[in-house]
Amino acid sequence: MNQKQNQVIISKEEVKHVADLARLDMDDTSIELFSKQIGNILQYIDTLTSVNTEKAASTSHAVFLPNAFREDEVKNHMDRNLALSNAPEKENGNFIVPKVIG
């Protein structure tokens, strides 16, 4: 990625590389379009470098987020037969599920 006359340029090769990483099949027309669109987005984001943030407080979030964790509590587990009672397939006290990894 480079800048040319205040325009951020992302190459077609970079778009294709990211598309390959995301396992997206993109034709040349789409790659050209995405290259321009992503360049425009990056150029817009680059305008943030001109914002004076010296007096802004550092934050990790834009809004306050309370802690979503709860205290650990020891509880009895569900009975295995009850847990398996609605399972479409079960074997030897275990759920049978479709294979996910090929």
Backbone as JSON Lines, residues from 0, in Angstrom:
{"i":0,"aa":"M","n":[0.85,-1.18,0.0],"ca":[0.0,0.0,0.0],"c":[0.89,1.23,0.0]}
{"i":1,"aa":"N","n":[0.56,2.19,-0.82],"ca":[1.32,3.43,-0.84],"c":[0.38,4.6,-1.07]}
{"i":2,"aa":"Q","n":[0.93,5.81,-0.94],"ca":[0.14,7.02,-1.15],"c":[0.65,7.73,-2.39]}
{"i":3,"aa":"K","n":[-0.29,8.27,-3.16],"ca":[0.07,8.97,-4.38],"c":[-0.83,10.2,-4.46]}
{"i":4,"aa":"Q","n":[-0.24,11.37,-4.32],"ca":[-0.97,12.64,-4.39],"c":[-2.21,12.63,-3.5]}
{"i":5,"aa":"N","n":[-2.02,12.39,-2.18],"ca":[-3.09,12.35,-1.19],"c":[-4.12,11.25,-1.47]}
{"i":6,"aa":"Q","n":[-3.76,10.28,-2.28],"ca":[-4.66,9.18,-2.54],"c":[-3.99,7.89,-2.07]}
{"i":7,"aa":"V","n":[-4.67,7.15,-1.22],"ca":[-4.12,5.89,-0.74],"c":[-4.42,4.84,-1.79]}
{"i":8,"aa":"I","n":[-3.39,4.11,-2.18],"ca":[-3.56,3.1,-3.22],"c":[-3.26,1.74,-2.61]}
{"i":9,"aa":"I","n":[-4.18,0.83,-2.82],"ca":[-3.94,-0.56,-2.43],"c":[-3.9,-1.35,-3.73]}
{"i":10,"aa":"S","n":[-2.86,-2.12,-3.9],"ca":[-2.66,-2.8,-5.18],"c":[-3.64,-3.95,-5.37]}
{"i":11,"aa":"K","n":[-3.81,-4.32,-6.62],"ca":[-4.67,-5.46,-6.95],"c":[-4.09,-6.73,-6.33]}
{"i":12,"aa":"E","n":[-2.76,-6.8,-6.28],"ca":[-2.11,-7.98,-5.7],"c":[-2.44,-8.09,-4.21]}
{"i":13,"aa":"E","n":[-2.47,-6.94,-3.51],"ca":[-2.81,-6.96,-2.08],"c":[-4.26,-7.39,-1.88]}
{"i":14,"aa":"V","n":[-5.15,-6.9,-2.71],"ca":[-6.56,-7.3,-2.62],"c":[-6.69,-8.79,-2.89]}
{"i":15,"aa":"K","n":[-6.01,-9.27,-3.93],"ca":[-6.06,-10.7,-4.25],"c":[-5.5,-11.54,-3.12]}
{"i":16,"aa":"H","n":[-4.41,-11.08,-2.5],"ca":[-3.81,-11.81,-1.38],"c":[-4.79,-11.92,-0.22]}
{"i":17,"aa":"V","n":[-5.44,-10.81,0.13],"ca":[-6.4,-10.83,1.24],"c":[-7.6,-11.71,0.86]}
{"i":18,"aa":"A","n":[-8.04,-11.62,-0.38],"ca":[-9.16,-12.46,-0.84],"c":[-8.79,-13.94,-0.73]}
{"i":19,"aa":"D","n":[-7.56,-14.28,-1.1],"ca":[-7.1,-15.66,-0.99],"c":[-7.08,-16.12,0.47]}
{"i":20,"aa":"L","n":[-6.6,-15.24,1.36],"ca":[-6.58,-15.58,2.79],"c":[-7.99,-15.82,3.32]}
{"i":21,"aa":"A","n":[-8.95,-15.05,2.8],"ca":[-10.35,-15.18,3.23],"c":[-11.09,-16.23,2.42]}
{"i":22,"aa":"R","n":[-10.36,-16.88,1.51],"ca":[-10.93,-17.91,0.65],"c":[-12.1,-17.38,-0.18]}
{"i":23,"aa":"L","n":[-11.91,-16.17,-0.71],"ca":[-12.9,-15.56,-1.59],"c":[-12.44,-15.7,-3.03]}
{"i":24,"aa":"D","n":[-13.32,-16.15,-3.89],"ca":[-13.0,-16.26,-5.31],"c":[-13.45,-14.98,-5.98]}
{"i":25,"aa":"M","n":[-12.51,-14.14,-6.4],"ca":[-12.84,-12.85,-6.99],"c":[-12.28,-12.77,-8.4]}
{"i":26,"aa":"D","n":[-13.1,-12.26,-9.33],"ca":[-12.62,-12.07,-10.69],"c":[-11.87,-10.73,-10.78]}
{"i":27,"aa":"D","n":[-11.24,-10.48,-11.91],"ca":[-10.42,-9.27,-12.08],"c":[-11.22,-7.99,-11.92]}
{"i":28,"aa":"T","n":[-12.47,-7.99,-12.4],"ca":[-13.32,-6.8,-12.28],"c":[-13.59,-6.48,-10.81]}
{"i":29,"aa":"S","n":[-13.9,-7.5,-10.02],"ca":[-14.15,-7.31,-8.59],"c":[-12.9,-6.84,-7.87]}
{"i":30,"aa":"I","n":[-11.76,-7.41,-8.23],"ca":[-10.5,-7.02,-7.59],"c":[-10.21,-5.55,-7.88]}
{"i":31,"aa":"E","n":[-10.42,-5.12,-9.11],"ca":[-10.22,-3.71,-9.48],"c":[-11.14,-2.81,-8.67]}
{"i":32,"aa":"L","n":[-12.43,-3.18,-8.57],"ca":[-13.41,-2.4,-7.83],"c":[-13.04,-2.32,-6.35]}
{"i":33,"aa":"F","n":[-12.71,-3.47,-5.76],"ca":[-12.34,-3.49,-4.35],"c":[-11.08,-2.69,-4.08]}
{"i":34,"aa":"S","n":[-10.13,-2.75,-5.0],"ca":[-8.9,-1.98,-4.85],"c":[-9.21,-0.5,-4.73]}
{"i":35,"aa":"K","n":[-10.1,0.0,-5.6],"ca":[-10.47,1.41,-5.55],"c":[-11.27,1.73,-4.29]}
{"i":36,"aa":"Q","n":[-12.22,0.87,-3.95],"ca":[-13.07,1.12,-2.79],"c":[-12.26,1.1,-1.49]}
{"i":37,"aa":"I","n":[-11.4,0.11,-1.34],"ca":[-10.58,0.03,-0.13],"c":[-9.62,1.21,-0.06]}
{"i":38,"aa":"G","n":[-9.08,1.62,-1.22],"ca":[-8.23,2.8,-1.25],"c":[-8.97,4.04,-0.78]}
{"i":39,"aa":"N","n":[-10.23,4.2,-1.21],"ca":[-11.04,5.33,-0.76],"c":[-11.3,5.27,0.73]}
{"i":40,"aa":"I","n":[-11.57,4.09,1.24],"ca":[-11.82,3.93,2.68],"c":[-10.56,4.28,3.47]}
{"i":41,"aa":"L","n":[-9.42,3.77,3.02],"ca":[-8.16,4.05,3.72],"c":[-7.82,5.54,3.65]}
{"i":42,"aa":"Q","n":[-8.12,6.17,2.53],"ca":[-7.87,7.61,2.39],"c":[-8.75,8.37,3.39]}
{"i":43,"aa":"Y","n":[-10.0,7.97,3.53],"ca":[-10.9,8.63,4.49],"c":[-10.38,8.43,5.91]}
{"i":44,"aa":"I","n":[-9.97,7.22,6.24],"ca":[-9.45,6.93,7.58],"c":[-8.18,7.72,7.84]}
{"i":45,"aa":"D","n":[-7.38,7.94,6.79],"ca":[-6.13,8.68,6.93],"c":[-6.37,10.12,7.37]}
{"i":46,"aa":"T","n":[-7.57,10.65,7.12],"ca":[-7.87,12.02,7.57],"c":[-7.84,12.13,9.09]}
{"i":47,"aa":"L","n":[-7.98,11.01,9.78],"ca":[-7.95,11.03,11.25],"c":[-6.57,11.42,11.79]}
{"i":48,"aa":"T","n":[-5.53,11.27,10.98],"ca":[-4.2,11.64,11.44],"c":[-4.08,13.14,11.66]}
{"i":49,"aa":"S","n":[-4.98,13.91,11.06],"ca":[-4.91,15.37,11.21],"c":[-5.69,15.87,12.43]}
{"i":50,"aa":"V","n":[-6.36,14.98,13.14],"ca":[-7.15,15.37,14.31],"c":[-6.23,15.54,15.52]}
{"i":51,"aa":"N","n":[-6.37,16.66,16.21],"ca":[-5.57,16.92,17.41],"c":[-6.17,16.14,18.59]}
{"i":52,"aa":"T","n":[-5.41,15.18,19.1],"ca":[-5.9,14.34,20.19],"c":[-5.1,14.52,21.47]}
{"i":53,"aa":"E","n":[-4.31,15.58,21.55],"ca":[-3.44,15.77,22.71],"c":[-4.21,15.86,24.02]}
{"i":54,"aa":"K","n":[-5.38,16.5,24.03],"ca":[-6.14,16.67,25.26],"c":[-7.17,15.56,25.47]}
{"i":55,"aa":"A","n":[-7.25,14.62,24.56],"ca":[-8.22,13.53,24.69],"c":[-7.65,12.46,25.63]}
{"i":56,"aa":"A","n":[-8.5,12.0,26.52],"ca":[-8.09,10.95,27.47],"c":[-7.97,9.62,26.73]}
{"i":57,"aa":"S","n":[-6.97,8.85,27.12],"ca":[-6.8,7.53,26.53],"c":[-7.91,6.61,27.02]}
{"i":58,"aa":"T","n":[-8.43,5.8,26.13],"ca":[-9.48,4.85,26.5],"c":[-9.23,3.55,25.75]}
{"i":59,"aa":"S","n":[-9.8,2.48,26.26],"ca":[-9.74,1.22,25.54],"c":[-11.06,0.97,24.81]}
{"i":60,"aa":"H","n":[-12.12,1.69,25.21],"ca":[-13.43,1.58,24.56],"c":[-14.02,2.97,24.4]}
{"i":61,"aa":"A","n":[-14.83,3.13,23.39],"ca":[-15.48,4.42,23.16],"c":[-16.54,4.71,24.21]}
{"i":62,"aa":"V","n":[-17.14,3.66,24.73],"ca":[-18.16,3.8,25.78],"c":[-17.8,2.88,26.93]}
{"i":63,"aa":"F","n":[-18.3,3.21,28.12],"ca":[-18.01,2.38,29.29],"c":[-18.73,1.04,29.15]}
{"i":64,"aa":"L","n":[-17.99,-0.04,29.36],"ca":[-18.57,-1.37,29.32],"c":[-18.37,-2.03,30.68]}
{"i":65,"aa":"P","n":[-19.45,-2.4,31.34],"ca":[-19.28,-3.09,32.62],"c":[-18.72,-4.49,32.39]}
{"i":66,"aa":"N","n":[-18.12,-5.05,33.4],"ca":[-17.57,-6.39,33.32],"c":[-18.71,-7.38,33.15]}
{"i":67,"aa":"A","n":[-18.64,-8.19,32.12],"ca":[-19.71,-9.14,31.83],"c":[-19.51,-10.48,32.52]}
{"i":68,"aa":"F","n":[-18.42,-10.64,33.24],"ca":[-18.17,-11.91,33.91],"c":[-19.01,-12.04,35.16]}
{"i":69,"aa":"R","n":[-19.33,-13.26,35.49],"ca":[-20.06,-13.52,36.73],"c":[-19.14,-14.32,37.64]}
{"i":70,"aa":"E","n":[-19.5,-14.35,38.89],"ca":[-18.72,-15.14,39.84],"c":[-18.91,-16.63,39.54]}
{"i":71,"aa":"D","n":[-17.85,-17.41,39.71],"ca":[-17.96,-18.85,39.54],"c":[-18.75,-19.44,40.7]}
{"i":72,"aa":"E","n":[-19.67,-20.31,40.37],"ca":[-20.46,-20.98,41.38],"c":[-20.42,-22.48,41.11]}
{"i":73,"aa":"V","n":[-20.22,-23.26,42.15],"ca":[-20.24,-24.7,42.0],"c":[-21.7,-25.13,41.95]}
{"i":74,"aa":"K","n":[-22.05,-25.85,40.9],"ca":[-23.41,-26.34,40.73],"c":[-23.34,-27.8,40.31]}
{"i":75,"aa":"N","n":[-24.44,-28.5,40.52],"ca":[-24.51,-29.89,40.07],"c":[-24.7,-29.9,38.56]}
{"i":76,"aa":"H","n":[-24.05,-30.84,37.91],"ca":[-24.19,-30.94,36.46],"c":[-25.5,-31.66,36.13]}
{"i":77,"aa":"M","n":[-25.91,-31.48,34.87],"ca":[-27.14,-32.13,34.41],"c":[-26.9,-33.62,34.29]}
{"i":78,"aa":"D","n":[-27.89,-34.39,34.64],"ca":[-27.81,-35.84,34.5],"c":[-27.56,-36.2,33.04]}
{"i":79,"aa":"R","n":[-26.65,-37.11,32.8],"ca":[-26.27,-37.48,31.43],"c":[-27.46,-37.97,30.62]}
{"i":80,"aa":"N","n":[-28.29,-38.83,31.21],"ca":[-29.45,-39.35,30.47],"c":[-30.43,-38.24,30.12]}
{"i":81,"aa":"L","n":[-30.59,-37.27,31.01],"ca":[-31.47,-36.14,30.73],"c":[-30.89,-35.29,29.59]}
{"i":82,"aa":"A","n":[-29.58,-35.06,29.63],"ca":[-28.93,-34.26,28.58],"c":[-29.06,-34.94,27.22]}
{"i":83,"aa":"L","n":[-28.98,-36.25,27.2],"ca":[-29.05,-37.0,25.94],"c":[-30.48,-37.33,25.51]}
{"i":84,"aa":"S","n":[-31.46,-37.02,26.34],"ca":[-32.84,-37.46,26.08],"c":[-33.4,-36.93,24.76]}
{"i":85,"aa":"N","n":[-33.01,-35.74,24.32],"ca":[-33.52,-35.19,23.06],"c":[-32.5,-35.26,21.93]}
{"i":86,"aa":"A","n":[-31.38,-35.9,22.16],"ca":[-30.34,-35.98,21.12],"c":[-30.83,-36.84,19.96]}
{"i":87,"aa":"P","n":[-30.7,-36.34,18.72],"ca":[-31.14,-37.14,17.58],"c":[-30.31,-38.42,17.42]}
{"i":88,"aa":"E","n":[-29.02,-38.35,17.8],"ca":[-28.16,-39.54,17.74],"c":[-27.27,-39.56,18.96]}
{"i":89,"aa":"K","n":[-27.13,-40.73,19.56],"ca":[-26.26,-40.89,20.72],"c":[-25.69,-42.29,20.72]}
{"i":90,"aa":"E","n":[-24.53,-42.42,21.37],"ca":[-23.87,-43.71,21.43],"c":[-22.97,-43.75,22.66]}
{"i":91,"aa":"N","n":[-23.08,-44.78,23.45],"ca":[-22.25,-44.97,24.64],"c":[-22.25,-43.75,25.55]}
{"i":92,"aa":"G","n":[-23.41,-43.11,25.71],"ca":[-23.51,-41.97,26.62],"c":[-22.93,-40.68,26.05]}
{"i":93,"aa":"N","n":[-22.74,-40.6,24.74],"ca":[-22.2,-39.41,24.1],"c":[-23.09,-38.96,22.95]}
{"i":94,"aa":"F","n":[-23.02,-37.66,22.64],"ca":[-23.72,-37.13,21.47],"c":[-22.96,-37.56,20.23]}
{"i":95,"aa":"I","n":[-23.68,-37.87,19.16],"ca":[-23.06,-38.11,17.86],"c":[-23.39,-36.89,17.01]}
{"i":96,"aa":"V","n":[-22.35,-36.25,16.49],"ca":[-22.53,-35.03,15.68],"c":[-21.85,-35.22,14.33]}
{"i":97,"aa":"P","n":[-22.3,-34.46,13.32],"ca":[-21.66,-34.57,12.0],"c":[-20.18,-34.16,12.05]}
{"i":98,"aa":"K","n":[-19.37,-34.82,11.24],"ca":[-17.96,-34.48,11.13],"c":[-17.84,-33.09,10.51]}
{"i":99,"aa":"V","n":[-17.05,-32.21,11.14],"ca":[-16.93,-30.84,10.68],"c":[-15.67,-30.65,9.83]}
{"i":100,"aa":"I","n":[-14.58,-31.25,10.23],"ca":[-13.31,-31.09,9.53],"c":[-13.15,-32.24,8.54]}
{"i":101,"aa":"G","n":[-12.81,-31.86,7.28],"ca":[-12.72,-32.86,6.19],"c":[-11.51,-33.63,6.16]}
